[in-house]
């Protein structure tokens, strides 16, 4: 068997594992072809309408330039129909990757500001979720606040959730820039989200140091951390995350594309795993970063020297960290346990 055939066979095995995806933004997951379609409907925006130009547009100088591009693409989504198209397309892509459950982050305040009515947004997400289920992918929703836009946007997000939260809403998040945006600023909003029964799922420690992760834990009662890679710089924090079983949603390709990690060889995934920190792999914004979950697992194998058992453990940690129905969790674990490990795995 050639090296290429072995690699293809390994990809098939990775695809067969019943995976979850817990850090995934609806807008950023949109495929380039769908972005082009939306951009051509809205030519007055600055989003390119030709594929080559769009690929250049998706080349990010740093994290701030990524945020600017993300907001520009988000501005193309102006109707409930657009939302449903995005969700159904995402579910198709997830199904092809062997993803069975995903928690998808939606920045509701942005879509509301772009003209989608409050009830229209909720109904479109419910409809998209039913289409995803028909494709074999169950979805949960996480609604986040773009921290750089401040308190008024957070207020509007919580008010919308209090009146219009769609079915399967599981979490409340905080995204956007970390520099100059203290996590504690949004503590009242996270408290209101907890009153609604939602889980605390903020980003922290992506482009700042471990102190931001500590703040997310102490000020926001974070139950999982988006990214959290700066934890590798703080042994006490690593021990705390490992002991409390607080999962980090790690997105290696995203970290490279946004400049959060300068070089792929410097990514701290191995250090996190060696410290016993629970990790789940995710793609973050795969449409913009040109990745998918199979690619992230292959990259994790290389970065952390994982064998097949190590890969299965990563999949299991994701399933255990998901805020999915318990019967679905039990089903996924049983299916994972039933899949035999391959023989020698070539990860080169």
C-alpha positions in Angstrom: 0.0 0.0 0.0 1.4 3.4 -1.0 1.8 6.3 1.5 -1.0 8.1 -0.3 -3.4 5.1 0.1 -2.5 4.8 3.8 -3.2 8.5 4.3 -6.6 8.2 2.5 -7.4 5.1 4.6 -6.5 7.0 7.8 -8.8 9.9 6.7 -11.6 7.5 6.3 -11.0 6.2 9.8 -11.0 9.7 11.2 -14.2 10.5 9.3 -15.9 7.4 10.8 -15.4 8.5 14.4 -18.6 10.1 15.8 -17.2 13.6 16.4 -18.5 16.7 18.0 -17.5 20.3 17.0 -17.9 22.8 19.9 -16.2 26.0 18.7 -17.7 27.0 15.4 -19.0 30.4 14.3 -21.9 30.3 11.8 -20.7 33.2 9.7 -17.0 32.1 9.7 -18.0 28.6 8.8 -19.7 29.7 5.6 -18.0 28.2 2.5 -16.3 30.6 0.1 -18.8 29.8 -2.7 -21.7 30.8 -0.4 -19.9 34.0 0.6 -19.5 34.8 -3.1 -23.2 34.2 -3.7 -24.1 36.5 -0.9 -21.5 39.2 -1.9 -23.0 39.2 -5.5 -26.4 39.8 -4.0 -25.0 42.7 -2.0 -22.3 44.3 -4.4 -22.4 47.5 -2.4 -20.4 45.9 0.3 -16.6 45.6 0.4 -16.6 41.8 0.3 -15.1 40.7 -3.1 -17.4 39.1 -5.7 -14.7 37.0 -7.4 -13.1 33.9 -5.9 -9.4 34.9 -6.3 -10.1 38.3 -4.7 -12.0 36.6 -1.9 -9.1 34.3 -1.2 -6.9 37.4 -0.9 -9.5 39.0 1.4 -9.3 35.9 3.6 -5.5 36.4 4.1 -5.3 37.9 7.6 -2.5 40.2 8.8 -3.3 39.7 12.4 -6.3 39.1 14.7 -7.7 42.6 14.3 -7.7 42.2 10.5 -9.5 38.9 10.9 -12.2 40.6 13.0 -12.7 43.3 10.3 -13.2 40.7 7.6 -15.5 38.6 9.8 -17.7 41.7 10.4 -17.8 42.5 6.7 -18.9 38.9 5.8 -21.5 39.0 8.6 -23.0 42.1 7.0 -24.0 40.1 4.0 -26.5 38.1 6.0 -29.7 40.2 6.1 -32.6 37.8 6.2 -33.9 34.7 7.9 -33.6 32.9 4.5 -29.9 33.7 4.5 -29.6 32.3 8.0 -31.3 29.1 7.0 -29.1 28.6 3.9 -26.0 29.1 6.0 -27.1 26.5 8.7 -28.1 23.9 6.1 -24.8 24.4 4.2 -22.9 24.1 7.5 -24.7 20.9 8.3 -23.9 19.4 5.0 -20.2 20.1 5.5 -20.3 18.8 9.1 -21.9 15.6 7.9 -19.2 15.0 5.4 -16.6 15.3 8.2 -18.4 12.7 10.4 -19.6 15.3 12.9 -22.7 14.2 14.7 -23.3 17.1 17.1 -22.1 20.7 16.9 -22.5 23.8 19.1 -22.7 26.7 16.7 -22.0 30.3 17.8 -24.3 33.0 16.4 -23.7 36.7 17.1 -27.4 37.6 17.3 -27.0 41.3 17.9 -25.1 41.7 14.6 -27.8 39.9 12.6 -30.5 42.0 14.3 -28.6 45.2 13.5 -28.4 44.1 9.9 -32.2 44.1 9.6 -33.3 40.6 10.6 -36.4 40.8 12.9 -36.1 39.2 16.4 -38.7 36.5 15.7 -37.4 35.9 12.2 -33.9 35.1 13.4 -35.2 32.6 16.0 -37.5 30.9 13.5 -34.7 30.7 10.9 -32.4 29.0 13.3 -35.1 26.5 14.4 -35.8 25.7 10.7 -32.1 25.4 9.9 -31.7 23.1 12.9 -34.4 20.8 11.7 -32.7 20.6 8.2 -29.4 19.8 9.9 -31.1 17.0 11.9 -32.4 15.5 8.7 -28.7 15.4 7.5 -27.8 13.4 10.7 -26.2 16.4 12.5 -27.8 17.7 15.8 -27.1 21.3 16.6 -27.0 23.4 19.8 -26.8 27.2 19.8 -24.4 29.5 21.6 -25.1 33.2 21.4 -22.1 35.4 21.9 -21.3 39.1 22.3 -18.6 40.9 20.3 -16.8 42.4 23.2 -15.3 45.2 21.2 -18.8 46.6 20.6 -19.4 47.1 24.2 -22.2 46.9 26.8 -25.2 48.1 24.6 -24.6 45.1 22.3 -24.4 42.7 25.2 -27.6 44.2 26.6 -29.4 43.7 23.3 -28.2 40.1 23.1 -29.5 39.1 26.5 -32.8 40.9 25.9 -33.3 39.0 22.7 -32.4 35.7 24.4 -34.9 36.4 27.2 -37.7 36.8 24.6 -36.7 34.8 21.5 -34.1 32.1 22.3 -34.6 29.3 19.8 -34.8 25.7 20.7 -31.6 24.0 21.7 -29.9 27.2 22.9 -27.2 25.9 25.3 -24.7 28.7 25.9 -23.7 32.3 26.1 -20.3 33.4 24.9 -17.9 36.4 24.5 -15.9 36.8 21.4 -14.1 39.5 19.5 -10.9 41.2 20.7 -9.5 40.4 24.1 -7.0 43.3 24.4 -8.8 46.2 26.1 -11.9 44.2 26.7 -11.9 42.9 30.3 -13.9 39.7 30.7 -15.3 41.0 34.0 -17.0 43.9 32.1 -19.7 41.4 31.0 -20.2 39.6 34.3 -23.8 40.9 34.7 -24.7 39.6 31.3 -23.3 36.1 32.1 -25.2 36.1 35.3 -28.5 36.9 33.4 -27.6 34.1 30.9 -27.1 31.6 33.8 -30.6 32.7 35.1 -31.9 31.5 31.7 -30.2 28.1 32.2 -27.4 28.8 29.7 -23.8 27.6 30.1 -20.9 30.1 30.3 -18.6 29.7 27.2 -16.4 32.7 26.8 -13.3 33.1 24.6 -10.2 33.8 26.6 -6.4 33.4 26.4 -6.3 33.4 22.6 -4.4 36.7 22.0 -3.7 37.7 25.6 -2.1 35.9 28.5 -3.3 33.4 31.1 -4.7 36.2 33.3 -7.6 36.5 30.8 -8.4 32.8 31.3 -8.3 33.3 35.1 -10.7 36.2 34.7 -13.1 34.1 32.6 -13.1 31.4 35.3 -13.4 33.8 38.2 -15.6 36.6 36.8 -17.8 34.7 34.3 -17.9 31.2 35.9 -16.7 29.8 32.6 -17.6 26.1 32.1 -15.5 25.7 28.9 -13.0 28.1 27.5 -12.8 29.2 23.8 -9.2 28.8 22.7 -7.5 29.2 26.1 -4.1 28.4 24.7 -2.3 30.9 26.9 -2.9 28.6 29.8 0.2 26.7 28.7 2.2 29.6 30.1 0.9 29.2 33.6 1.5 25.8 35.5 -0.9 26.7 38.2 -3.6 27.4 35.6 -2.9 24.1 33.8 -3.3 22.2 37.1 -6.6 24.0 37.8 -8.0 23.2 34.4 -6.9 19.6 34.7 -8.3 19.1 38.2 -11.6 20.9 37.5 -12.0 19.2 34.1 -12.6 22.5 32.3 -12.3 21.9 28.6 -10.4 24.1 26.2 -11.8 24.5 22.7 -8.6 24.4 20.7 -8.5 25.5 17.1 -4.9 25.1 15.8 -5.3 26.3 12.2 -7.3 29.4 13.4 -4.5 30.3 15.8 -2.0 30.2 13.0 -4.2 32.2 10.5 -4.9 35.0 13.0 -1.4 35.2 14.3 -2.3 34.2 17.8 0.5 31.6 17.3 3.4 32.7 15.2 4.5 29.3 13.8 2.7 26.0 13.7 5.6 24.3 15.6 5.0 26.7 18.5 1.4 25.7 19.0 1.0 24.6 22.7 -1.5 21.8 22.0 1.0 19.1 23.2 1.8 21.0 26.4 -1.9 21.3 27.2 -2.5 17.6 26.6 0.7 16.6 28.6 -0.7 18.6 31.5 -3.9 16.6 31.5 -6.1 19.5 30.4 -9.2 18.3 28.6 -9.2 19.5 25.0 -11.7 19.4 22.2 -10.5 20.1 18.7 -12.5 22.6 16.6 -12.3 24.7 13.4 -13.5 28.1 14.6 -14.1 29.7 11.2 -13.3 26.9 8.6 -14.7 28.8 5.6 -12.3 31.6 6.2 -9.3 29.5 7.3 -9.6 26.9 4.6 -9.8 24.0 7.1 -12.1 21.2 8.3 -12.2 19.0 11.3 -10.4 16.1 9.7 -7.5 18.5 8.9 -7.5 19.6 12.5 -7.2 16.0 13.7 -4.3 15.3 11.4 -2.6 18.5 12.6 -3.1 17.5 16.2 -1.6 14.1 15.5 1.5 15.8 14.2 1.7 18.5 16.9 1.2 16.2 19.8 2.5 12.9 18.4 -0.9 11.2 18.9 -1.4 7.6 18.0 -4.9 6.2 17.2 -5.7 5.8 20.9 -4.8 9.4 21.5 -7.1 10.5 18.7 -10.0 8.5 20.1 -9.3 10.1 23.5 -9.6 13.6 21.9 -12.9 12.6 20.3 -14.1 11.2 23.7 -13.2 14.4 25.5 -15.2 16.4 23.1 -18.3 14.2 23.5 -17.9 14.5 27.3 -17.6 18.3 27.1 -20.6 18.8 24.9 -23.9 20.3 26.3 -25.9 17.8 24.3 -28.8 15.6 25.5 -27.6 12.8 27.6 -29.1 10.1 25.4 -27.1 11.5 22.4 -23.9 11.6 24.5 -24.4 7.9 25.5 -25.1 6.9 21.8 -21.9 8.7 20.6 -19.7 7.1 23.3 -21.1 3.7 22.5 -20.5 4.1 18.8 -17.0 5.4 19.5 -16.2 2.4 21.6 -17.4 0.1 18.9 -15.0 1.4 16.2 -11.8 -0.7 16.1 -8.4 1.1 16.2 -6.5 0.8 13.0 -3.1 -0.9 12.9 0.0 1.2 12.2 -1.0 4.8 11.6 1.2 6.9 9.3 0.8 10.5 10.4 3.6 11.9 8.4 
